Amino acid sequence: MKKDKIITTFEEHLDERYGRIGSKGRTDFDIKAKAFAIGEIIKDERKHSNMTQEELAKRTGTRKSFISRIENGHSDIQLSTLYKLIEQGLGKKIDLSIH
């Protein structure tokens, strides 16, 4: 006899695994998820510009290892550094919004 599987939403999964919105565990998860997303955006834009991590690092006065850590979501990034990477390094403009 098969047991019925209980289907949960992604939000319910996050609540169960990391805690409700506003809890320390959930806040830590959200911060890491956003750092990962920012890294993916930088990586995509760098590749779209046919640029290596080394080239981006040289343009922005950083190191290839720093670019790698950011692209892999393993480093916090200051807003000033984000602007430097996007605008100076990649020649793009950045727009931030708060919802």
Residue frames as qw, qx, qy, qz and C-alpha x, y, z in Angstrom:
[[0.000, 0.888, 0.459, 0.000, 0.00, 0.00, 0.00],
 [0.421, 0.379, -0.006, 0.824, 1.37, 3.39, -1.01],
 [0.226, -0.647, -0.426, 0.591, 1.36, 6.27, 1.39],
 [0.280, 0.889, 0.268, 0.244, 0.17, 9.61, 0.05],
 [0.539, 0.031, -0.115, 0.834, 2.99, 12.12, -0.19],
 [0.095, -0.873, -0.335, 0.341, 2.40, 15.47, 1.37],
 [0.500, 0.507, 0.190, 0.676, 3.23, 18.28, -1.03],
 [0.307, -0.751, -0.229, 0.538, 4.58, 21.48, 0.46],
 [0.370, 0.920, 0.038, 0.124, 5.30, 24.83, -1.11],
 [0.634, 0.376, -0.280, 0.615, 8.83, 26.13, -1.45],
 [0.181, -0.655, 0.221, -0.699, 8.05, 28.76, 1.17],
 [0.849, -0.446, 0.053, -0.279, 6.92, 26.04, 3.59],
 [0.911, 0.116, -0.194, 0.344, 10.11, 24.11, 2.88],
 [0.331, 0.538, -0.289, 0.719, 12.22, 27.17, 3.68],
 [0.509, -0.624, 0.147, -0.575, 10.24, 27.79, 6.86],
 [0.958, -0.278, -0.028, -0.064, 10.82, 24.21, 8.00],
 [0.853, 0.191, -0.150, 0.462, 14.49, 24.06, 7.05],
 [0.415, 0.311, -0.185, 0.835, 15.71, 27.58, 7.93],
 [0.110, -0.455, -0.555, 0.687, 12.96, 29.09, 10.07],
 [0.218, 0.837, 0.502, -0.004, 10.31, 31.68, 9.42],
 [0.354, 0.661, 0.065, 0.658, 11.07, 35.02, 7.79],
 [0.268, -0.839, 0.147, -0.451, 12.78, 37.23, 10.35],
 [0.877, -0.455, 0.121, 0.093, 14.45, 34.39, 12.23],
 [0.246, -0.750, 0.532, 0.306, 18.25, 34.30, 12.38],
 [0.583, -0.038, 0.767, 0.267, 18.48, 31.06, 10.38],
 [0.506, 0.693, 0.502, 0.105, 16.22, 32.38, 7.62],
 [0.075, 0.971, -0.119, -0.194, 18.00, 35.73, 7.49],
 [0.399, -0.546, 0.656, 0.337, 21.36, 33.97, 7.17],
 [0.585, 0.265, 0.727, 0.242, 19.97, 31.79, 4.37],
 [0.367, 0.875, 0.314, -0.030, 18.49, 34.80, 2.53],
 [0.107, -0.885, 0.343, 0.298, 21.79, 36.69, 2.72],
 [0.462, -0.294, 0.762, 0.346, 23.71, 33.72, 1.29],
 [0.539, 0.512, 0.656, 0.128, 21.11, 33.22, -1.44],
 [0.251, 0.955, 0.094, -0.128, 21.34, 36.85, -2.49],
 [0.264, -0.718, 0.546, 0.342, 25.17, 36.73, -2.47],
 [0.550, 0.045, 0.783, 0.289, 24.97, 33.68, -4.74],
 [0.447, 0.755, 0.479, 0.024, 22.51, 35.46, -7.07],
 [0.045, 0.947, -0.185, -0.259, 24.75, 38.55, -7.30],
 [0.412, -0.463, 0.702, 0.350, 27.71, 36.30, -8.11],
 [0.561, 0.344, 0.725, 0.205, 25.75, 34.60, -10.88],
 [0.320, 0.917, 0.218, -0.100, 24.79, 37.97, -12.38],
 [0.133, -0.835, 0.436, 0.309, 28.42, 39.13, -12.35],
 [0.510, -0.182, 0.784, 0.303, 29.59, 35.84, -13.88],
 [0.531, 0.592, 0.599, 0.093, 26.94, 35.99, -16.63],
 [0.208, 0.967, 0.020, -0.145, 27.77, 39.61, -17.48],
 [0.309, -0.672, 0.585, 0.332, 31.52, 38.88, -17.46],
 [0.541, 0.066, 0.787, 0.289, 31.06, 35.96, -19.83],
 [0.427, 0.793, 0.434, -0.019, 28.70, 38.01, -22.00],
 [0.070, 0.955, -0.218, -0.186, 31.52, 40.58, -22.27],
 [0.886, 0.354, -0.212, 0.213, 33.94, 37.79, -23.31],
 [0.016, -0.771, 0.476, -0.421, 36.12, 38.57, -20.31],
 [0.691, -0.046, -0.675, 0.255, 38.07, 36.25, -18.03],
 [0.584, -0.756, -0.267, 0.129, 38.10, 36.55, -14.26],
 [0.636, -0.231, 0.050, 0.735, 41.72, 37.71, -14.58],
 [0.208, 0.410, 0.314, 0.831, 40.76, 40.50, -17.00],
 [0.366, -0.782, -0.359, -0.354, 37.94, 41.68, -14.75],
 [0.693, -0.580, -0.176, 0.389, 40.28, 41.62, -11.77],
 [0.517, 0.004, 0.132, 0.846, 42.87, 43.75, -13.61],
 [0.004, 0.588, 0.366, 0.722, 40.25, 46.29, -14.67],
 [0.502, -0.761, -0.241, -0.333, 39.03, 46.70, -11.11],
 [0.074, 0.657, -0.569, 0.489, 42.31, 46.43, -9.20],
 [0.796, -0.351, 0.349, -0.347, 41.36, 43.19, -7.48],
 [0.156, -0.383, 0.899, 0.142, 42.56, 39.60, -7.72],
 [0.520, 0.037, -0.708, -0.476, 41.23, 36.72, -9.77],
 [0.287, -0.165, -0.898, 0.290, 40.64, 34.75, -6.55],
 [0.169, 0.276, 0.425, -0.845, 38.40, 37.57, -5.26],
 [0.507, 0.196, -0.345, -0.765, 36.35, 37.55, -8.47],
 [0.462, -0.002, -0.875, -0.143, 36.06, 33.76, -8.19],
 [0.100, -0.217, -0.792, 0.561, 34.84, 33.94, -4.58],
 [0.344, 0.284, 0.159, -0.881, 32.22, 36.54, -5.51],
 [0.535, 0.180, -0.552, -0.614, 31.02, 34.55, -8.53],
 [0.481, -0.077, -0.873, 0.015, 30.67, 31.45, -6.37],
 [0.532, -0.670, -0.247, -0.456, 28.78, 33.27, -3.60],
 [0.793, -0.270, -0.390, 0.383, 31.58, 32.75, -1.08],
 [0.383, -0.052, -0.191, 0.902, 32.33, 36.39, -0.34],
 [0.027, 0.838, 0.435, -0.328, 30.37, 39.32, 0.95],
 [0.437, 0.347, 0.281, 0.781, 30.65, 42.28, -1.36],
 [0.074, -0.525, -0.284, 0.799, 30.48, 45.92, -0.43],
 [0.437, 0.792, 0.394, -0.163, 28.20, 48.13, -2.46],
 [0.067, 0.862, -0.334, -0.375, 31.16, 50.22, -3.62],
 [0.312, -0.314, 0.840, 0.313, 32.90, 47.07, -4.87],
 [0.507, 0.467, 0.724, -0.015, 29.74, 45.94, -6.65],
 [0.328, 0.902, 0.092, -0.266, 29.54, 49.27, -8.48],
 [0.116, -0.711, 0.593, 0.358, 33.24, 49.07, -9.34],
 [0.443, -0.036, 0.870, 0.214, 32.89, 45.56, -10.80],
 [0.456, 0.628, 0.631, -0.020, 29.76, 46.34, -12.81],
 [0.255, 0.946, 0.109, -0.168, 30.45, 49.89, -13.95],
 [0.056, -0.813, 0.522, 0.252, 34.22, 50.13, -14.17],
 [0.428, -0.276, 0.844, 0.168, 35.00, 46.47, -14.83],
 [0.437, 0.347, 0.815, 0.157, 32.16, 45.48, -17.12],
 [0.019, -0.016, 0.317, 0.948, 31.19, 48.90, -18.48],
 [0.247, -0.536, -0.745, -0.310, 27.54, 48.40, -17.47],
 [0.251, -0.418, 0.197, -0.850, 25.19, 50.45, -15.32],
 [0.265, -0.227, -0.901, 0.259, 23.59, 49.14, -12.15],
 [0.425, -0.440, -0.122, -0.781, 20.11, 49.92, -10.85],
 [0.173, -0.104, -0.881, 0.427, 19.05, 49.00, -7.35],
 [0.461, -0.422, -0.241, -0.743, 15.50, 49.00, -6.10],
 [0.079, -0.035, 0.825, -0.559, 13.84, 48.30, -2.81],
 [0.447, -0.302, -0.634, -0.554, 10.46, 46.53, -2.77]]
